[in-house]
């Protein structure tokens, strides 16, 4: 018997909800699944990657004050087909990787990072073979 069955979602609190939603949908290509307001007044937007069931919840709760993300505190990691192609996508949007890409010496892929509007890191992983 398992205690938990699967991860449903993870929450990131943000200061500018619409700017963050635009980043996750337009830059990363996530789909907005739903949005609503919680009983305590939080504005919530749920997003998902095309091939994933786990949701990301963006939460705007102004009573908590502005978000300040510590360096290297947390990150989301997504699989991409090609870091080179993703880098070209970023170029077209006037953006760039904040770190990388770093390719593995054995040719099995690599990784890179981009910063979301609130300062959360997003890791992009290319796996080959």
N, C-alpha and C positions, 0 to 999 in steps of 0.2 A: 504494500500500500504506500502510495506517495502522499506526502503532506500537501504539496502544491503540484499543479499539473502543467502550467505553462505561464510564461510571462505575457501579460496582456498589454501593458503600456508603461511608459516611463514619462515623467513630467519634468519640463523645464520651465521655470518661471521667467517671464520676459517683461521688459519695460514698455516696448513698442510692439504690440501684438500684430498689427497689420504689416509692419516692416519685416518681422520675423516670419510670418506666414508667407509673404512674398519670396523671401530668401529660400525657404524650404520647398516651395512649389515651383518657382521659376528657375532657381539656380540648381537645386538638387532633383527636381522633377517628382517630388512627393505629391500624393493626392490628398486633398482635404476630404476627410470622411464625414465629419460632422462638427458642429459648434453649438455651444449653449452656455448659459450662465448658471453657475452653481448656486445653491441656496444661500451661501455666505457672500455671494456677489462676485466671485471670480468669473472672468470671461475665459472660456476654454475652447480651444480648437484642437481637434484630433487629426493627425496626418498618418499616412502609411506609404512605405515604399512599394512599388508595383509587385514585387515578388515576395512580400513579407506580410505576415498576419499581425505582428507586433506593432502597436500604435505608439506614436509620439504625441504627447499632450503638451501643448503650449498654453501656459496659464498667465493671464494678466490679472494681477491682484494689487491695485494701487495702494491699498492700506499697508502693504509690506514695504513700501518705499522702492527706490530704484534698485535694479539688479546690478550686482558687482560680482563678476565671476573671477575667482582666483585662478592664476596661471596653473595649468596642468591639473586642474581639479577633476574634470570629467570630460568625456567626449562620446559622441555617437560615431559608429563606424558603419560604412556602407560599402558594398561590393559594386565595382564598376567594371565594365567590359574592358576599358582601356583608359589608363591615366593620361596618355597622350591626347586622345579624343576629348577627355573631360577638360584637360588644359586648354584645348582649342575652344571649347564651349565657354570656359571662363573668359578667355581673351575676347570673344565676341560680346560678352556682357561687361567688358571693362574691368574684370576682376582677375585675381591671380591666386595661386597657391600661397599659403602663409609659410609652408615648409614642404620641401620636396619638389618633385617626386624623387623618391629613393627606390632604386630598383635592386632586387636581390642578385647577388653574384651568380647564383645557380640558375638564373633565368626563369624562376618560378613565379615572378610577379614583382610587386612593389607596393608602395604606399605613399600617400601625400596628405597634407592637411589644408583645410581652408577654415577661416573663422566666420562663424555666424554673427549676425548683428550685435547680439548681446555679449559676445566674447567667448561663447562656447566653441570649442574646437570640434570640427567634423573631420573624421579620418575617411579617406577613400582608399580602398584596397583593390588592387588588380591581382587576380590569381590566374596563372597560366598552367595548363597541363593538367 
